[in-house]
């Protein structure tokens, strides 16, 4: 039986990245949640105000024998714009910041190296926060699998569906069968 590891990423709204990461082989589960702030047991309403200090994140449980942390980082850079500080598109606030919350010194070093590798592909500096993982607070149940359950919702149709189509085309070799 394979050992699994955790990876925790912030990349704007968690609905989109959760759906994408759940499609990758080797990802056992991707959960939407909150990390990086000072409020204990935050809820969505508190995080949306920006006063909790938490970012919307997705925490992955993955099998590194099937998908490497470096591959997960490549997907992360593809799924969002890591050069936007405290926002992704129309989602504005520190809760939408680009972040890698590392679970080991190795993840930290791989993240820093990946940022250097990815930087030439962006016109502006990458501003992704690289911080040690802290307590992960799962988001409310209605946020889990949100895109799959709400594909006809306008936000999903106009923002997530096209991004996921491009993602599936680009990362076809990493997708679950």
N, C-alpha and C positions, 0 to 999 in steps of 0.2 A: 504494500500500500504506500502511496506517495505521501510525502510531507507537503503540507500546504503552508503558504505564507500570506501575510496581509500586505496590502498596498492601499493608501488612502490619498485621493486626489480631489482637489477643488478646481472647477473649470466652469464657473458660471452656474446656471440652473442645473440641478442634479438630475432632472428628468431625462435629459438627452444623454448624458454620459453613462448613466446607469443602464439605459437600454442598450447602448453600444457595447459596453464592457460585458454585459450578460450574454452577448452573442459570440464571444471569443472562446475558442477551445482552451481548456485549462482553467478558465474562470469558473469556480464552483458556485459562487454567488457574488453579486454586487448589490450592496444595500445603500440607499440614500440616507444621509444623516448630516450631523453637524459636528464640527471640531474646530479647535483653535481659539476658543473664547473663554471668558471668565464665568459666564452664567451656568449654574448647575442645572442639569435636566431641562435644557431649553426646548421650547416648542417653536413651531413654524412662525407663529405670530411674533414671538420675541426676536427670532433670527432676522425676520424681514425688516425690523426697525433698524437694524445695523448696530444696535446698542449692546447686544450680547457678546460681540467680538467673534462669534463663530462664523465659519464659512459653511456654505452648502457643500457637502463632499459626498463622494461615493467611496465606500470601503469595499475592497475586493478581497475575497479569499481565493487564492489561485495556486495552481500546481506548477512550480517552476520547471518541472521536467517537461511540461507541455507548452508553456508560454513563459518567456523570461520577463523579468522586471524591466529590462531594456526595451523589449517589444511593447510592454504596457506603456512605457514612457513615449514611445513613438506614436502610439495610438492617442495618448493624451495630447501631444503637440498638434496632432491632426484635428482633434475634436474641438479645439478652442483656440483663441488668439492669446497666447501667453504674453503678448506685449501690452495688453490693456490693463491698466492699474485699477483695481477695484470695480471692474465691470466686465460684462460680456454683452456686446450689442446694446440693446435697450435695457438690459438688466444692470442697474447701477447701484453700487454700494459695496462695502467691504465684505459683505456676505457672499458676493459673487467673485471674489478674488481668485486668481490663479494660484494654486498651492500644491506642493507635494509635502505631505506629512510622513516623514520616513520612520520606519520601524526598526532600522538597524543602521550601523555606521556604513555598511556596504551599500544599502539603499541610498544613503546620503551621497556617498561618493559617486555612485552610478548616476544619480540625478544631476549632480553638478557637471559631470562629464557629458551627459546627454544635452544639457542646456548649451554647453560650448559647441557641441556637434550641430544642434538645431539652429543656433543663432544666425548663421549665414542665410538661412531660408526665410528670415523675417527682416523687414525694412527698419524696424525699431528694436530697441533693446528688450530682451525677455525680462519681465519683472516678476516672474513666478516666485512666490514665497517658498523657501525650503526650510522646514521646521520639524523638530521632533514630534512624532505622534503623541497626542494626549488622549484624554477620554473621548471615545466615539459615542455619540448619542444617536441611535437610530431615529430617523424621521418617523412621523406618524404613518400608520398603515396605509392611508390613502395615497401617500407619495411613493410607496413601493410598487414598482412595475407600472408607474403612472402612464407612460406612453403607450404601453401595450393595451391598457384598459381604456385609453382615451384618445385613440388615433384620430377621431373626427373632431376633436376640440381644436379651435382655430390656431392656438399657439403650437400645438403638435403638428397640424397640417402644414403650416407655413414655415416653421423653423426646424422642427425635429425631423420630419419625414424626408425632406431633401438632403439634410446632413447625413442621415442614416443611409440613404441610397448611395451617396458618394462614399461613405465609410465602407459599406459592404463591397463596393466595386474596388476600392483601393486595398482593402485587407482581406480579400477573398481567401487567401491561403491560411489565415488565422481563424476563420469562422468555424463554428461548430457544424458538424455534418447534419 
